Amino acid sequence: MRYIGSKNRILKFIDETILETYGDYDNTTIADLFSGTGCVGEMFKKKGARVISNDYMHFSYALQISRIKRNQLPRNYQKTIDELNALQGQEGFFFREYTESGSGKRNYFSEENAKRIDAMCLYLKEKLESGDISQEDFYFYKASLIDAVTKVSNTSGTYGSFLKINDNRKYKNIVLEPLTIIDNNKENECYCEDITDVITHVHGDILYLDPPYNNRQYPPYYHILETVTLYDDPDIYGKTGRRHYEEMLSPLCMKEKAVSAMVDIIKNAAFTHCYISYSTDGIMPYKELCEKLSAYGDVEVFFKDYRRYKANSNGNIEEDKGKLKEIIIYVKKR
């Protein structure tokens, strides 16, 4: 899926930095506490580490369950996927609020896909409430649904708004595809908590953090996927039908609070080896951050050039020639 700040393209950089500073991390315990799509935690899992992952977004928690926590598929997985794909659509929340034909007049999905999303959400809710599937299985199937929803959404990639002109994705039929599983034979852990809470009760060998780089709060950009996961008939507002997120504001997206918030996380971390992915154009001045982190350990910074893209005056995407660097700040705590 397309995700703000995804680390898919720099997995090798992360891996090489840890190998250079820590060494082989097979059979270690690594925490990835801003998990997002779970791609970094999944890399750690493939490398043989026991993984602890966390994100405060519920859709991310569903992805963590499928990519990190579970080492086996749910019982009757393919049968249930087939049943979900065979469901007839129902006019529920997604049809009402996120189609042009519904009362919300919001063009996120075709009418048929929205009705089928409603039907799938209701089916999984009934399965969970009846005890036919466990809560972990419920989130595993939600991960399949999230993946399918991203492929038929009439958006530019996030859900801050829908497109005025229909994208071809809108006309594809939503289909759940089986997810693959990675078995690392470890008892992995997944959480859906605020970073300031989870950091107080997890511990291990290596801590990896991928905090936000700018002032964009994540909840309004992924509110649709949150509702796919929770299907809780939320109170929504505005032209784009966002969920309320006042209680989920992150200080790491606020320039005046970000540095002190990050320093507190490292200060409270029960990990000796801490790695922070960041950017030279992030709202935290990385030199200031490193200076303050040096009170708690030895600090090194690793750099990698990367390209930034932006829309030109014609709406076409072109490369920004500005020199930006992806960085990893390594703190070996004392």
C-alpha positions in Angstrom: 0.0 0.0 0.0 1.0 3.6 -0.5 2.0 5.1 2.9 3.4 8.4 4.0 7.1 7.9 5.0 7.2 4.2 4.1 10.6 2.7 4.6 10.3 0.0 1.9 12.9 1.8 -0.2 15.5 2.1 2.5 15.3 -1.3 4.2 18.8 -2.1 3.0 20.1 1.1 4.6 18.4 0.2 7.9 19.8 -3.3 7.8 23.3 -2.3 7.0 23.4 0.4 9.7 22.3 -2.1 12.4 24.8 -4.7 11.1 27.6 -2.1 11.2 26.9 -0.8 14.7 25.3 -3.8 16.5 26.2 -6.9 14.4 24.2 -9.9 13.4 20.7 -9.5 15.0 19.4 -13.0 14.5 17.8 -14.2 17.7 17.7 -10.7 19.2 14.6 -8.9 20.4 13.9 -5.8 18.3 11.1 -3.3 18.8 9.6 -1.3 15.9 7.3 1.1 17.8 6.1 3.4 14.9 5.2 0.3 12.8 3.0 1.9 10.1 2.6 -0.8 7.4 5.0 -3.2 9.3 7.5 -3.5 6.5 10.6 -2.8 8.7 9.3 -5.2 11.4 8.7 -7.8 8.8 12.3 -7.4 7.6 13.5 -8.0 11.2 11.3 -11.0 11.4 12.7 -12.5 8.2 16.2 -12.0 9.6 15.3 -14.2 12.6 14.7 -11.6 15.3 11.8 -11.7 17.8 9.8 -8.6 17.0 7.8 -6.3 19.1 5.7 -3.8 17.1 3.4 -1.0 17.9 1.4 1.8 16.3 -1.5 3.8 17.6 -3.6 3.4 14.4 -5.9 0.4 14.4 -5.4 -0.4 10.8 -1.7 -0.6 11.4 -2.4 -3.0 14.3 -4.2 -5.3 11.8 -1.2 -5.2 9.5 1.1 -6.0 12.4 -1.0 -9.0 13.3 -0.7 -10.4 9.8 2.9 -9.5 9.1 4.6 -9.6 12.6 2.6 -11.4 15.3 1.3 -14.5 13.5 3.4 -17.4 12.4 0.4 -19.4 11.1 -2.6 -18.6 9.0 -6.0 -18.7 10.6 -7.9 -22.0 10.6 -10.0 -22.3 7.4 -8.3 -19.2 6.0 -8.9 -19.8 2.3 -12.5 -20.9 2.9 -13.2 -17.7 4.8 -11.6 -15.5 2.1 -13.7 -17.3 -0.5 -16.8 -16.6 1.6 -16.0 -13.0 2.0 -15.4 -12.6 -1.8 -18.8 -14.3 -2.5 -20.8 -11.9 -0.3 -23.5 -9.8 -1.9 -23.2 -6.1 -1.1 -25.2 -4.3 1.6 -26.0 -0.6 1.9 -24.2 0.3 5.1 -21.9 3.0 6.4 -19.4 3.0 3.5 -22.2 3.1 0.9 -24.0 6.0 2.7 -20.9 8.1 3.5 -18.2 7.4 0.9 -20.0 7.1 -2.5 -21.5 9.7 -4.8 -24.9 8.0 -4.5 -24.9 8.0 -0.7 -26.1 10.8 1.5 -22.5 11.9 2.1 -21.8 12.5 -1.7 -18.2 11.6 -1.2 -16.4 9.9 -4.1 -14.1 7.5 -2.4 -15.5 4.3 -3.8 -17.8 2.9 -6.5 -21.3 2.0 -5.2 -20.7 -1.7 -5.6 -17.4 -1.8 -3.9 -18.6 0.3 -1.0 -21.6 -2.1 -0.5 -19.2 -5.1 -0.6 -16.9 -3.4 2.0 -20.0 -3.0 4.2 -21.0 -6.6 3.7 -17.5 -7.9 4.5 -17.2 -5.7 7.6 -20.6 -6.9 8.9 -19.7 -10.5 8.2 -16.4 -10.3 10.2 -18.1 -8.5 13.0 -20.7 -11.3 13.3 -18.0 -14.0 13.1 -16.1 -12.3 15.9 -19.2 -11.8 18.1 -20.3 -15.4 17.6 -16.9 -16.8 18.6 -16.3 -18.3 15.2 -13.1 -16.5 14.9 -10.7 -15.1 17.5 -9.8 -11.5 17.8 -6.4 -12.1 16.3 -8.0 -13.9 13.3 -10.5 -11.0 13.0 -7.6 -8.5 12.6 -5.8 -10.9 10.2 -8.8 -10.9 7.9 -9.1 -7.1 8.3 -5.5 -6.9 7.0 -6.7 -8.7 3.9 -9.6 -6.3 3.6 -7.4 -3.2 4.1 -5.1 -4.4 1.3 -8.0 -4.9 -1.0 -9.6 -1.5 -0.1 -6.3 0.4 -1.0 -6.5 -1.1 -4.5 -10.0 0.3 -5.3 -9.9 3.7 -3.5 -10.5 6.8 -5.6 -7.6 8.7 -4.0 -4.1 9.8 -4.7 -2.7 7.4 -2.1 -3.9 8.7 1.2 -7.4 9.4 2.4 -7.2 13.1 3.2 -9.4 13.7 0.2 -11.0 11.9 -2.7 -10.2 12.6 -6.4 -12.6 14.8 -8.4 -11.8 12.9 -11.5 -12.3 9.1 -11.2 -9.2 7.0 -11.2 -9.2 3.6 -12.9 -8.8 2.0 -9.5 -12.4 3.0 -8.6 -13.8 0.7 -11.3 -11.9 -2.4 -10.3 -13.9 -5.0 -8.4 -12.8 -5.4 -4.8 -11.2 -8.8 -4.2 -9.6 -10.1 -1.1 -6.4 -12.0 -1.8 -4.7 -14.5 0.6 -1.8 -13.1 2.6 1.4 -14.9 2.9 2.9 -15.7 6.3 6.5 -15.6 7.7 7.2 -18.1 10.5 10.2 -17.0 12.6 9.3 -19.5 15.3 9.3 -16.7 17.9 6.7 -15.2 20.2 6.3 -11.8 18.5 4.3 -9.1 20.2 2.0 -6.4 18.7 0.5 -3.3 20.4 -1.9 -0.5 19.5 -0.8 2.1 22.0 0.6 5.6 22.2 4.4 5.5 22.0 4.7 7.2 25.4 2.7 4.3 27.0 4.2 1.3 25.2 7.8 2.5 25.8 7.3 2.0 29.5 6.6 -1.7 29.4 8.6 -3.2 26.5 12.2 -4.1 26.5 14.8 -5.9 24.4 18.1 -5.6 22.5 17.4 -3.1 19.7 14.9 -0.2 19.4 13.9 1.1 16.0 11.9 4.3 15.7 10.4 5.9 12.6 8.6 9.0 13.9 6.8 11.5 11.7 9.0 13.9 9.8 6.6 16.8 9.4 3.5 18.5 10.9 1.0 16.2 9.1 -0.9 14.2 11.7 -1.5 10.6 10.4 -5.1 10.0 11.5 -6.9 12.3 9.0 -4.8 10.8 6.1 -5.9 7.2 7.0 -9.3 7.7 8.5 -11.0 5.4 5.9 -8.7 2.5 6.8 -9.4 3.1 10.5 -13.1 2.7 9.8 -12.5 -0.4 7.7 -10.8 -1.9 10.7 -13.1 -0.7 13.4 -16.4 -0.4 11.5 -17.8 1.5 14.5 -20.2 3.9 12.8 -18.1 6.9 13.7 -19.2 10.5 14.0 -17.6 12.0 10.9 -17.4 15.6 9.6 -16.5 17.8 6.7 -16.4 17.3 2.9 -14.0 14.4 3.2 -15.9 12.6 6.0 -13.0 12.4 8.5 -13.1 10.8 11.9 -12.5 13.1 14.9 -8.9 12.7 16.0 -8.4 15.5 18.5 -7.3 13.0 21.1 -4.7 11.5 18.8 -2.5 14.5 18.1 1.1 13.6 18.2 3.7 16.0 19.7 6.2 14.6 17.2 4.3 16.5 14.5 4.6 19.8 16.4 7.8 21.6 15.9 7.9 23.2 19.3 7.3 19.8 21.1 9.0 17.2 18.8 12.6 17.2 20.1 11.7 17.0 23.8 9.1 14.3 23.0 11.7 12.2 21.1 14.3 12.6 23.8 11.9 11.5 26.5 11.2 8.3 24.5 14.9 7.5 24.3 15.3 8.4 27.9 12.6 5.9 29.0 13.6 3.1 26.6 14.7 -0.1 28.2 17.0 -0.8 25.2 20.7 -0.2 24.9 20.8 0.1 21.1 18.4 2.7 19.7 18.0 3.7 16.0 15.9 6.7 14.8 15.0 7.0 11.1 14.7 10.6 10.1 15.3 13.2 7.4 17.5 16.3 7.1 14.4 18.3 6.3 12.3 17.0 9.2 10.7 19.4 11.7 13.2 18.3 14.3 16.6 19.8 13.6 18.7 16.6 13.7 21.8 18.3 15.1 19.8 19.7 18.0 18.2 16.3 18.5 21.6 14.6 18.5 23.0 17.1 21.0 20.2 16.4 23.4 20.3 12.7 23.0 24.1 12.7 23.8 23.1 13.2 27.4 21.9 9.6 27.4 24.4 7.8 25.3 27.0 7.9 22.5 25.5 9.2 19.2 26.3 8.5 15.6 24.6 9.6 12.5 24.4 7.7 9.2 23.4 9.4 5.9 21.8 8.3 2.7 21.0 10.5 -0.3 17.4 10.2 -1.6 15.2 11.8 -4.2 12.2 13.9 -3.4 9.4 14.4 -5.9 6.9 17.2 -6.2 4.1 18.4 -8.6 5.0 21.1 -11.0 2.6 23.8 -12.2 1.0 21.4 -14.7 0.3 18.8 -12.1 3.0 16.5 -13.4 5.4 14.8 -10.9 9.1 15.8 -11.3 12.2 15.3 -9.3 13.1 18.1 -6.8 16.8 18.8 -7.2 17.2 19.8 -3.6 19.8 17.8 -1.7 18.0 15.8 1.0 19.3 12.9 3.1 17.7 10.1 4.9 19.4 9.7 8.2 19.6 7.1 10.9 20.6 8.4 14.4 22.2 5.6 16.4 22.2 6.0 20.2 24.1 3.5 22.3 22.7 4.3 25.8 24.9 4.5 28.8 
